[in-house]
Amino acid sequence: MKNFKNNFKSPRERLLEEIRKRVPVEPDSEDENNQSISDTSTSFENISQVESCSELTNLDETHSTWKCIVIVLSTVVSLLCLGLLVWLTLYITGWRKSTPISKLPFWNSEVGYWVDVFAFKDSNGDLVGDLNGFLSEVNYIKGVIGSGFVILGPITKGFYSNPHNMIGLVEDYEELDEAVGTINDFRHLLRRFHEKDLKVVLTFDFNSVSIDHKWIKEDRIKPKLFDNSLKNKISRYGKSPSVDIYSQKYYSVFGSPSVDLDLTDINTQNAIFDVVHYWMREGIDGILLDNAAYFVEQEERQETQKKVFSCPQAEETYTYGSVKFVEKVRQEIDKWMETSGKKVLLGVNAGDTWCDLTGRPDPMLIFREVADVIIIREFLPNRGCKENFPTTKNLTCKYHSYQDAYKQKLGLTVSTSSFPSRKDVLSLAASLLLPGIPIIYYGAELGMASLNRGRRPEKLYPQGKSYHNEDLFDYGSILSHQPMPWDTSGQRFSGAINDSSFKDYVKKNIKSEVVENVVGRQCEQTVYDLVQRLINLRQNSTFKSGTMEELSSFKDYEKYYYGVFVRRAAGFPTFVIVLLRYTPSNFVLNFRYICSSVSVRLVYPSIPNLPANNELRCPEIHIVNRTLSNQIIVLQCN
């Protein structure tokens, strides 16, 4: 019991007890004893004060250290708990909705604007667009359209200025076409665009070059040989698939005067890589590879000389040989990014194939592992067919079949440099609202539709030229290269226009509004206004990186030619998108199981009983008979 009690003595008490044991006391007399005891006690006290000081100081220091540790840990835990509480409060109250998502590459966070520079705006009076004219409209592209990057069609030497009365040829990949401007003009444009936070992507067609190309003349590379047999050959325009150069026959998909490059040849590849590095050193932000469908054709293909009315099978043109070539370009770009620290986009476009997708997924997905952006034809007229108008009942039926991981690489557009637009506002809306990379081909924001085949400006660009060897009345790729309709007089396109030629062109060829009539005008019924509102909606993070779900509960209404889908992203608003081709009878769309209430964000064309920016307590929409009226409705869950 004694030992047990001793365990509870303080360090000072134990020290005093130990000293008493060590100091002897002789009791000679009672007084002496008392005095001795008194002196001893005093001595004990003095000793205790001296000898216990060091130990007690050490003990106090040890206790102080632990006290500090405990205090620090308690403070940290308290701050963490407080921070967590604040974060949860802000998250619940919606703070997260206004914060930016994780950093995305520019092509995944912005809307692209695709331009034929020769057709956009003339600055020197030759009635052909150029770099300085393009630069003069940078505020329209950035401020009015709201684009974050531009894709420039081919601008290198020979594309327009050549002796063969056609566009699309290349004579030198490292020089600019004389009609478009100088390298200093390009550098100035690049600097100004970057100041406006606009990225610049250049287009290159490495499938074929002009027979007048520098590489041919200098014997730097050998084009693809023609083996005097039509077996395993494709003729895109029904011309002879061979071309004579210095008494030797070479292969040509597009026919003379272009010749195909052998993209499996090491010397040719190295020459192309030099081009890629040249333009990356100039400061471009990306490269779009055009006519990728023809890069490396299948070796054992059974095709012969045919027009497009007999399309080659997908496996005969979209080959892994082409993928291998693009992969090597990818590797060169990756080397540059590693040393420069700059993100550079690599995109691919099938090019002028004519063949539609019929019922299959777009075979361009073969490039999904090596390209950042894949231009797909889901929303082109009739999925890439130039003969008929769209007839697909469910507008997005094939798009839904693509894996979610690939959708963020899909370049969504309603027209390309080979496929002119036909003013389909549902396709336009889908390209801006679905997961992917929305790209507006110039003029599409106005509803520009080149419906009149056989007509092309003779005085204006392209001044009567054809696209390669195409027959204008059969194919119409040249209709993707017509002057931008800034105004009806044509003065904003070129100050050299002093007659009615541009006015006649606008009236007979493109069937659309002109920029001067729609910019600044408060009219919700124009395609231009629709595009602006869709681009504003897309600034919400839900559309940039969120998921998409097709609402199967509305399948019964497929006969109305429409699609209904939901866009979601954690911590951000949920949106419901309704696309109707026509509504032959009245019916009700109920979204109660998705949202308790909704706000109407967009209605095009307007519906009297469904005003935009209005909250609906009951999440129902009553659709009345609107035969042959394309309808777009975007709702936001509250």
Secondary structure, 3 states (H helix, E strand, C coil): CHHHHHCCCCHHHHHHHHHHHHCCCCCCCHHHHHHHHHHHHHHHHHHHHHHHHHHHHHHHHHHHHHHHHHHHHHHHHHHHHHHHHHHHHHHHCCHHHHCCCCCCCHHHHCCEEEECHHHCCCCCCCCCCCHHHHHCCHHHHHHHHCCCEEEECCCEECCCCCCCCEECCCCEEEEECCCCCCHHHHHHHHHHHHHCCCEEEEEECCCEEECCCHHHHCCCCCECECCCCCCCCCCCCCCCCEEEECCEEEECCCCCCEEEECCCCHHHHHHHHHHHHHHHHHCCCEEEECCHHHCCCCCCCCCCCCCCCCCCCHHHHCCHHHHHHHHHHHHHHHHHHHHHCCCCEEEEECCCCCCCCCCCCCHHHHHCCCCCEEECCCCCHHHHCCCCCCCCCCCCCCHHHCCHHHHCCEEECCCCCCCCCCCCHHHHHHHHHCCCEEEEECCHHHCCCCCCCCCCCCCCCCCCCEECCCCCCCCCHHHHCCCCCCCCCCCCCCCCCCCCHHHHHHHHHHCCCCHHHHCCCCCCCCHHHHHHHHHHHHCCHHHHHCEEEECHHHHHHHHHCEEEEEEECCCCCCEEEEEECCECCCEEEECCCCCCCEEEEEEECCECCECCCEEECCCEEEECCECCCCEEEEEEEC
